[in-house]
Amino acid sequence: MHGTHYIMGNMMRAVPATSRRIDWAISDKSVGYAHALAAMNDRAAAIRDAGAAELAWLLEHPALYTAGTSARQSDLLDADFLPVFTAGRGGQYTYHGPGQRIVYLMLDAKERGGDIRALISDLERWVIMALDQFNVKGERRPGRVGIWVSRRTATGVREDKVAAIGLRVSRWVTTHGISLNVEPNLDHYKGIVPCGIADHGVTSLADLGLPVTLADADVALRVAFEKVFGPVHFTEPPLVDAASCIGR
């Protein structure tokens, strides 16, 4: 398997567990996007070529947009609003910024059975289980990437995305991953059509009225992750220099 793959998940069999250790690392400072991609790709290569432990890396980015491999230029509504980066993941335009928990996942898909569709399904199930700990009902939607919540408004029921999923699989090792809106500035989404979907909006745990911190979200994500993928080993995040903590 080569190149970039993003396949919409569904309710398929669970991905088999692996005997490889899964490291769990949290960066406590904002990490520049270019640095994060370099560190992520280095770790993926080490998993592929040197048998390194798998890694789930939790972090924040400065406010920016990323363009996936299917991004349409027409969905970039304001190219000058925030910096725009090209991402190797599948999908379209998305936003990253403070108050959003990003989890980059470097997993060995081949050791987990080689079924990418099942792996995506388990990523969705993981996020749904994490949201359930805050009594938020996250749901899949056919034809729409990510995790959604239904909200009743004065004019009816609307559906908003609370978490995005975008994955790259190259030589069986994954990069990129998920982003969960905890308390980001939702106005920052105005410069793009998020994931190419104009008919629905975006939300966050704060927007849903929940006083959830990133630390709270981290605990919920870890508890759910271990139920889906197995136990984790706490470790330090990839080395970050001072400039990359605040840079783009």
NULOLUM-898431 format. One record per atom (N, C-alpha, C): residue in one letter; z, y, x. Coordinates in steps of 0.001 Angstrom, whole numbers, padded with zeros to 6 digits, always signed. Layout:
# residues N
AZYX;...
END
This chain:
# residues 248
M+000000-001181+000846;M+000000+000000+000000;M+000000+001233+000883;H-000938+002146+000612;H-001054+003342+001432;H-001182+004559+000527;G-000934+005729+001121;G-001184+006967+000410;G-000105+007324-000575;T-000501+008125-001561;T+000436+008681-002524;T+000317+007957-003847;H+001445+007613-004411;H+001451+006903-005684;H+002555+007483-006555;Y+002213+007850-007784;Y+003244+008150-008767;Y+002841+007437-010027;I+003689+006582-010529;I+003374+005805-011722;I+004481+006023-012736;M+004093+006363-013937;M+005075+006605-014987;M+005855+005342-015274;G+007164+005443-015288;G+008006+004281-015508;G+008090+003886-016969;N+008560+002685-017210;N+008851+002237-018561;N+009964+001206-018471;M+010279+000589-019591;M+011401-000348-019610;M+010943-001711-019094;M+010862-001805-017776;M+010468-003063-017160;M+011681-003698-016506;R+011441-004782-015810;R+012526-005476-015153;R+013165-004581-014097;A+014419-004848-013787;A+015110-004092-012764;A+014548-004444-011391;V+014590-003459-010487;V+014141-003688-009127;V+015156-004577-008409;P+014702-005613-007695;P+015656-006466-006978;P+016454-005676-005951;A+017692-006071-005743;A+018523-005434-004727;A+018016-005828-003343;T+018419-005061-002344;T+018041-005356-000970;T+019301-005461-000128;S+019190-006219+000939;S+020347-006353+001826;S+020463-005180+002784;R+019453-004320+002825;R+019480-003174+003725;R+020536-002163+003261;R+021267-001592+004191;R+022291-000609+003852;R+021661+000650+003266;I+022328+001227+002260;I+021869+002481+001671;I+022845+003575+002079;D+022383+004538+002855;D+023206+005683+003227;D+023152+006733+002134;W+024279+007421+001949;W+024410+008478+000927;W+024908+009726+001647;A+024080+010772+001700;A+024402+011974+002473;A+024250+013212+001601;I+025156+014168+001768;I+025128+015414+001001;I+025134+016589+001966;S+024132+017470+001858;S+024100+018701+002643;S+024822+019791+001865;D+025786+020452+002507;D+026582+021461+001813;D+026014+022867+001960;K+024882+023009+002647;K+024190+024293+002747;K+022746+024104+002314;S+022148+025192+001818;S+020753+025139+001407;S+019868+024769+002600;V+018914+023880+002369;V+018062+023362+003436;V+016633+023853+003218;G+016035+024435+004253;G+014647+024875+004163;G+013710+023725+003842;Y+012669+024023+003071;Y+011801+022962+002566;Y+011064+022240+003700;A+010496+023011+004638;A+009732+022375+005714;A+010622+021463+006550;H+011853+021902+006816;H+012765+021052+007589;H+013077+019771+006827;A+013342+019908+005528;A+013690+018730+004735;A+012562+017708+004748;L+011306+018180+004615;L+010184+017251+004639;L+010066+016552+005985;A+010261+017297+007069;A+010166+016690+008396;A+011250+015636+008590;A+012495+015979+008193;A+013599+015031+008346;A+013392+013806+007466;M+012894+014032+006252;M+012651+012931+005330;M+011574+011987+005877;N+010498+012564+006391;N+009419+011727+006920;N+009856+010976+008173;D+010689+011601+008989;D+011212+010909+010169;D+012048+009705+009763;R+012893+009888+008752;R+013742+008769+008324;R+012896+007666+007687;A+011887+008047+006922;A+011018+007041+006316;A+010324+006212+007388;A+009882+006873+008460;A+009240+006143+009555;A+010224+005193+010230;A+011480+005640+010373;A+012492+004784+010988;A+012809+003575+010112;I+012770+003750+008802;I+012986+002622+007890;I+011834+001633+008019;R+010621+002165+008060;R+009421+001333+008139;R+009323+000588+009458;D+009568+001321+010547;D+009219+000805+011868;D+010397+000297+012676;A+011624+000723+012319;A+012766+000359+013160;A+013917-000248+012376;G+013709-000525+011099;G+014742-001176+010311;G+015953-000320+010013;A+015781+001009+009994;A+016896+001907+009699;A+017390+001704+008271;A+018620+002157+008016;A+019179+002084+006665;A+018389+002981+005721;E+018315+002582+004467;E+017741+003444+003445;E+018637+004677+003278;L+018100+005722+002653;L+018863+006962+002539;L+018613+007650+001209;A+019693+008072+000552;A+019647+009022-000555;A+020278+010308-000036;W+019482+011388+000015;W+019911+012652+000619;W+019989+013721-000470;L+021204+014190-000745;L+021436+015194-001787;L+021494+016573-001139;L+020739+017525-001709;L+020668+018852-001114;L+020210+019883-002130;E+020185+021148-001689;E+019581+022262-002419;E+018528+022896-001532;H+017534+023527-002161;H+016557+024345-001450;H+016716+025806-001852;P+016250+026746-001001;P+016061+028111-001480;P+015042+028103-002623;A+014983+029173-003393;A+014067+029231-004531;A+012615+029171-004058;L+011861+028197-004595;L+010464+028000-004187;L+009754+027112-005193;Y+008419+027083-005083;Y+007609+026164-005871;Y+006976+025137-004938;T+006787+023933-005457;T+006039+022921-004711;T+004882+022435-005566;A+003782+022141-004901;A+002579+021655-005584;A+002361+020201-005209;G+002394+019322-006201;G+002117+017918-005968;G+000629+017656-005861;T+000275+016407-005685;T-001118+016045-005435;T-002021+016267-006646;S-001439+016413-007837;S-002238+016640-009050;S-002142+018076-009552;A-001595+018975-008741;A-001369+020351-009183;A-002690+021055-009492;R-002732+021770-010612;R-003882+022573-010996;R-003595+024039-010670;Q-004533+024709-010039;Q-004327+026103-009655;Q-004006+026973-010863;S-004557+026628-012012;S-004319+027413-013217;S-002868+027347-013681;D-002110+026354-013200;D-000701+026226-013585;D+000225+027047-012691;L-000331+027680-011663;L+000437+028625-010852;L+000212+030010-011461;L+001117+030423-012301;L+000934+031641-013093;L+001156+032903-012286;D+001998+032852-011273;D+002286+034012-010434;D+002491+033543-009003;A+001422+033633-008216;A+001459+033112-006852;A+002350+033932-005934;D+002731+035130-006354;D+003549+036011-005517;D+005021+036016-005913;F+005360+035269-006948;F+006733+035310-007454;F+007711+034639-006498;L+007354+033454-006023;L+008173+032692-005074;L+007255+032009-004061;P+007786+031635-002889;P+006964+030876-001930;P+006471+029565-002548;V+005261+029186-002166;V+004650+027955-002676;V+004376+027018-001504;F+004794+025760-001650;F+004605+024755-000611;F+003804+023592-001179;T+002965+023021-000347;T+002244+021805-000714;T+003130+020608-000418;A+003298+019745-001411;A+004151+018565-001261;A+003281+017318-001305;G+003688+016298-000580;G+002931+015052-000560;G+003220+014143-001738;R+004160+014532-002585;R+004529+013680-003719;R+003452+013725-004797;G+003544+012793-005733;G+002710+012866-006907;G+003202+013958-007847;G+002390+014270-008836;G+002795+015255-009831;G+002141+016604-009612;Q+002656+017621-010319;Q+002034+018924-010344;Q+002993+019970-009767;Y+003018+021165-010336;Y+003917+022198-009824;Y+005333+021990-010347;T+006289+022217-009465;T+007677+022206-009905;T+008446+023261-009128;Y+009646+023551-009614;Y+010511+024561-009015;Y+011707+023895-008351;H+012123+024429-007206;H+013387+024047-006584;H+014159+025316-006257;G+015482+025246-006376;G+016281+026408-006041;G+017762+026144-006164;P+018568+027151-005853;P+020027+027017-005931;P+020471+026577-007329;G+021482+025729-007369;G+021978+025227-008641;G+021249+023996-009140;Q+020261+023556-008403;Q+019525+022334-008739;Q+019853+021276-007687;R+020270+020111-008137;R+020551+019026-007190;R+019291+018208-006984;I+018835+018209-005749;I+017688+017416-005347;I+018211+016170-004639;V+017615+015035-004923;V+017948+013805-004210;V+016656+013235-003652;Y+016512+013319-002335;Y+015379+012701-001662;Y+015732+011247-001368;L+014805+010366-001708;L+015057+008929-001655;L+014115+008259-000673;M+014696+007674+000351;M+013927+006912+001329;M+014328+005447+001170;L+013571+004742+000355;L+013879+003366-000007;L+012727+002453+000393;D+013052+001223+000721;D+012048+000222+001072;D+011598-000487-000206;A+010467-000049-000731;A+009991-000601-002000;A+009564-002055-001872;K+009067-002433-000701;K+008620-003820-000527;K+009802-004767-000590;E+010911-004411+000074;E+012099-005264+000017;E+012686-005308-001391;R+012376-004287-002196;R+012882-004240-003571;R+011901-004853-004563;G+010991-005672-004059;G+010105-006430-004944;G+008680-005937-004986;G+008412-004739-004427;G+007054-004234-004375;G+006482-003769-005694;D+007322-003612-006716;D+006857-003189-008033;D+007196-001703-008201;I+006232-000831-007954;I+006497+000609-007992;I+006804+001075-009407;R+006154+000486-010374;R+006436+000859-011767;R+007892+000547-012129;A+008364-000600-011690;A+009757-000961-011966;A+010709-000038-011213;L+010338+000360-010002;L+011177+001277-009243;L+011287+002630-009942;I+010171+003154-010432;I+010203+004419-011171;I+011067+004282-012420;S+010936+003157-013102;S+011756+002916-014284;S+013237+002941-013940;D+013597+002368-012785;D+015000+002369-012385;D+015472+003766-011982;L+014589+004587-011408;L+014962+005976-011129;L+015270+006713-012430;E+014457+006505-013427;E+014700+007129-014727;E+016019+006634-015323;R+016235+005329-015250;R+017473+004766-015800;R+018691+005322-015076;W+018578+005491-013769;W+019662+006077-012975;W+020022+007476-013468;V+019027+008328-013646;V+019293+009702-014092;V+019874+009704-015507;I+019324+008870-016374;I+019837+008790-017748;I+021304+008369-017749;M+021658+007403-016911;M+023048+006945-016830;M+023961+008039-016267;A+023464+008813-015320;A+024270+009911-014785;A+024518+010968-015857;L+023490+011313-016621;L+023641+012302-017683;L+024600+011824-018765;D+024590+010535-019011;D+025465+009976-020038;D+026936+010224-019726;Q+027276+010374-018446;Q+028666+010646-018074;Q+029112+012040-018528;F+028157+012911-018861;F+028470+014235-019406;F+028152+014304-020894;N+027976+013130-021518;N+027629+013034-022937;N+026311+013738-023257;V+025391+013694-022312;V+024046+014224-022512;V+023104+013027-022657;K+022326+013024-023729;K+021399+011928-023977;K+020048+012255-023359;G+019826+011742-022152;G+018526+011899-021511;G+017577+010818-021985;E+016307+011187-022121;E+015336+010252-022682;E+014011+010315-021927;R+013312+009177-021901;R+011933+009136-021442;R+011016+009606-022569;R+009843+010086-022175;R+008823+010432-023157;R+007473+009917-022664;P+006784+009090-023455;P+005482+008567-023028;P+004523+009709-022687;G+003886+009600-021546;G+002914+010603-021145;G+003501+011852-020528;R+004845+011913-020440;R+005496+013080-019849;R+006452+012610-018766;V+006272+013136-017573;V+007108+012742-016451;V+008490+013382-016577;G+009522+012700-016115;G+010861+013269-016059;G+011765+012783-017167;I+012939+013411-017233;I+013939+013068-018246;I+014135+014268-019156;W+014163+014005-020452;W+014125+015043-021472;W+015352+014978-022371;V+015697+016123-022954;V+016750+016182-023968;V+016191+016860-025212;S+016611+016385-026372;S+016229+016995-027648;S+017307+017978-028060;R+016884+019148-028532;R+017830+020198-028904;R+017445+020748-030278;R+018437+020871-031136;R+018181+021441-032458;R+018318+022952-032389;T+017309+023656-032875;T+017314+025111-032894;T+017128+025598-034319;A+017133+026914-034497;A+016968+027493-035841;A+015601+027165-036426;T+014623+026883-035580;T+013276+026608-036059;T+012918+025121-036005;G+013873+024288-035653;G+013610+022850-035604;G+014112+022223-034326;V+013556+021070-033979;V+013972+020345-032784;V+012992+020645-031656;R+013513+020980-030478;R+012677+021188-029301;R+013099+020221-028214;E+012184+019949-027319;E+012459+019034-026218;E+012291+019772-024900;D+013317+019682-024072;D+013312+020348-022773;D+013562+019334-021668;K+012944+019590-020521;K+013144+018714-019368;K+014399+019142-018618;V+015250+018170-018298;V+016464+018449-017534;V+016394+017872-016124;A+015482+016937-015887;A+015346+016337-014558;A+013890+015967-014321;A+013434+016189-013088;A+012065+015864-012702;A+012081+014694-011725;I+010984+013920-011737;I+010830+012788-010828;I+009446+012870-010196;G+009407+012846-008886;G+008137+012841-008160;G+008309+012023-006892;L+007473+011054-006694;L+007686+010095-005610;L+006393+009903-004832;R+006539+009691-003550;R+005436+009246-002698;R+005836+007897-002109;V+004882+006983-002071;V+005117+005684-001445;V+004027+005482-000401;S+004429+005375+000845;S+003483+005187+001937;S+003937+003993+002783;R+003073+003017+002889;R+003411+001775+003615;R+004751+001234+003123;W+004903+001273+001817;W+006015+000669+001091;W+007332+001453+001149;V+007403+002563+001856;V+008648+003331+001906;V+008478+004619+001102;T+009477+004917+000285;T+009408+006087-000589;T+009893+007347+000118;T+009355+008488-000329;T+009891+009804+000010;T+009867+010653-001252;H+010428+011853-001155;H+010655+012736-002304;H+011630+012026-003258;G+011628+012325-004537;G+012635+011695-005386;G+012830+012403-006703;I+014064+012900-006940;I+014390+013490-008245;I+015041+014854-008045;S+014972+015666-009089;S+015735+016920-009117;S+016402+017040-010476;L+017673+017400-010470;L+018468+017538-011687;L+018905+018992-011818;N+018593+019606-012941;N+018979+020990-013174;N+020449+021050-013599;V+021291+021497-012687;V+022713+021655-012985;V+022976+023080-013473;E+022723+024069-012609;E+022875+025465-013018;E+021903+026358-012243;P+020610+026073-012303;P+019645+026928-011623;P+019322+028153-012474;N+018625+029101-011878;N+018110+030257-012613;N+016843+029816-013333;L+016920+029581-014618;L+015772+029061-015366;L+014645+030077-015462;D+014936+031360-015238;D+013869+032364-015239;D+012882+032131-014104;H+013301+031413-013065;H+012414+031165-011938;H+011269+030224-012299;Y+011364+029553-013431;Y+010269+028694-013856;Y+009085+029479-014415;K+009247+030773-014625;K+008210+031549-015308;K+006942+031694-014480;G+007007+031429-013179;G+005816+031571-012348;G+004890+030373-012363;I+005279+029278-013038;I+004464+028062-013073;I+004472+027465-014477;V+003547+026559-014699;V+003641+025641-015842;V+004285+024380-015284;P+005577+024152-015546;P+006277+023043-014887;P+005646+021697-015206;C+005236+021002-014146;C+004643+019663-014287;C+003432+019655-015206;G+002795+020828-015371;G+001599+020915-016182;G+001826+020813-017669;I+003068+020915-018114;I+003386+020750-019541;I+003781+022103-020119;A+002900+022683-020924;A+003138+024018-021474;A+003799+023981-022850;D+003785+022828-023507;D+004271+022744-024887;D+005773+022545-024990;H+006450+022324-023854;H+007882+022086-023867;H+008530+022906-022759;G+009858+023064-022848;G+010554+023912-021902;G+011375+023131-020903;V+012214+023863-020193;V+013147+023265-019240;V+014554+023715-019601;T+015518+022927-019216;T+016904+023251-019490;T+017752+022822-018293;S+019036+023007-018396;S+019983+022611-017350;S+021276+022212-018034;L+022169+021619-017279;L+023467+021266-017849;L+024217+022527-018269;A+024106+023598-017481;A+024745+024861-017855;A+024123+025420-019122;D+022800+025346-019225;D+022097+025846-020417;D+022491+025060-021656;L+022875+023810-021469;L+023341+022981-022580;L+024809+023230-022902;G+025433+024166-022197;G+026814+024543-022477;G+027852+023735-021737;L+027437+023052-020668;L+028365+022185-019936;L+028776+022841-018617;P+030067+023012-018375;P+030543+023626-017130;P+030584+022614-015988;V+029414+022125-015596;V+029299+021084-014581;V+028949+021721-013240;T+029644+021360-012185;T+029338+021835-010845;T+028421+020843-010135;L+027860+021281-009013;L+027067+020346-008214;L+027913+019166-007755;A+029174+019430-007411;A+030060+018337-006988;A+030264+017334-008125;D+030417+017845-009350;D+030535+016952-010507;D+029276+016099-010656;A+028130+016752-010536;A+026861+016039-010673;A+026712+014986-009585;D+027163+015310-008367;D+027056+014359-007262;D+027839+013084-007546;V+029021+013239-008107;V+029833+012065-008428;V+029141+011223-009490;A+028640+011880-010541;A+027963+011147-011610;A+026719+010438-011085;L+025962+011117-010229;L+024758+010502-009669;L+025110+009290-008808;R+026176+009403-008016;R+026556+008277-007161;R+027017+007081-007984;V+027863+007330-008975;V+028373+006235-009814;V+027217+005498-010478;A+026269+006260-011035;A+025132+005631-011704;A+024209+004945-010696;F+024004+005568-009535;F+023129+004990-008514;F+023632+003620-008086;E+024928+003505-007871;E+025475+002228-007413;E+025336+001145-008472;K+025336+001530-009736;K+025143+000540-010800;K+023704+000043-010841;V+022772+000912-010468;V+021358+000548-010533;V+020858-000062-009226;F+021239+000540-008087;F+020654+000162-006810;F+021617-000534-005852;G+022912-000495-006147;G+023870-001143-005263;G+024739-000147-004525;P+025762-000633-003810;P+026733+000246-003154;P+026101+001079-002050;V+026705+002261-001828;V+026202+003174-000805;V+027226+003322+000313;H+026731+003797+001436;H+027557+004047+002621;H+027513+005548+002893;F+028661+006231+002818;F+028698+007670+003041;F+028404+007975+004503;T+027538+008963+004723;T+027146+009309+006075;T+026809+010792+006144;E+026592+011277+007354;E+026212+012670+007541;E+024727+012849+007205;P+024350+014028+006690;P+022935+014267+006414;P+022143+014419+007699;P+020822+014362+007618;P+020009+014597+008810;P+020367+015927+009460;L+020241+016001+010781;L+020621+017206+011506;L+019803+018398+011036;V+020499+019511+010810;V+019879+020730+010329;V+020290+021862+011247;D+019309+022618+011792;D+019699+023757+012622;D+019996+024960+011733;A+020603+025984+012296;A+021062+027127+011512;A+019926+027806+010772;A+018771+027973+011433;A+017661+028681+010808;A+017132+027931+009596;S+017101+026599+009675;S+016531+025820+008579;S+017444+025811+007370;C+018714+026154+007545;C+019633+026177+006409;C+019327+027326+005462;I+018761+028408+005985;I+018515+029571+005142;I+017038+029899+005034;G+016214+029229+005824;G+014807+029557+005819;G+014057+028881+004710;R+012775+029148+004658;R+011916+028578+003636;R+011398+027216+004039;
END
